[in-house]
Amino acid sequence: MSKLDEELRAALKREEPSADFAYRVLAQVRTLPPPKPGWRNSLLTLLRPPKLVWVAAGLAACLLIALGVQGLRGYERQAAETQKVIAGDARPAQQDAAPITQGTTAQPPPEVAPQPEPEMISRHIRHHRRSVVKEDPDEMEARKAMEQLELALYIASTKLNAAQKAVYGVDNPEK
């Protein structure tokens, strides 16, 4: 056998431990820090009675905030719809008698679905908003002009886009 084999046998031969070996191991185990609690244990600490009250209060507050935001969105949507009805009712009054020209017969004006009365709508809005809705004709005219301007800008934009495609070609990915 070689010298290396002999050294390995000597190093790995069985030896009996010393008499105080068990005492030393137990002393080291006692001095080790306790293991850190896992995530499950930290989650379970939230469910103990004093903390459980605070967790429940926090969840209830979050739920109330979410319900309040949802209710506010619904209220704003409803108020916007009633505002559209009021703004849409600002059309000029139709004349009952249409001018009759020679050679044509007088046709009755087309029937229009009855619109809700503006007074009822404004009372409804005042009740919910706790404020007075001003039915200012200038404001309604401004809204109508703004809607017409937005429509005109949309039409102009589509026309310009069509012209741009015609100039640059459809296959060109650049402007």
Steps between C-alpha positions, in 0.01 A plus 500: 500500500599848440570765751183688405282198576658460841442868586135470396448192714655673798288811454176311448538226760225479761569673829292513813378853595616657821281472810395867500410502125123470562508781759683733263250434216202564730657821628541629144139412415378697801695810393361505142243775430140384453392449138329792326122462468373423150253709303215280619575574862525873433165486321344313790618769741262739324211277597559526873227696683655850544634513146192339350291801598736735316514275193119486488476878540749553216313263270171670583650842425635378164161353414321824590741704290452269200120513533510879538709544186268270306192689622659834414574382145141387458371830634726700267391287203135560587558873545678518164209325329248739650721794397495366143121490511486860620755617241322304227170671585638839393374466141302782343126473534323353198240710332160335485398655170729425209489743209285365220626547147295462187479152353590311820277366764555586862647207688474479874834534677661169589418371844777542751532284807405697809800635684504517878423839638812702580354606833466138613854420393650802669310417820638147480855630458459756776380228730805282435763769469361734763576787268306701247549414134513815293336461163690784340427528124852634437651197669284264296594682181866475595466124557331460164774702331764289672337178379484639146867600519600151618305346213663737250846417635427129475384533139803713411730247663357210301525699177862594572586140581346383173692768307823408677454134410438599138815715489739267678344175386357220704813279485732764651516442880656844556292815504 
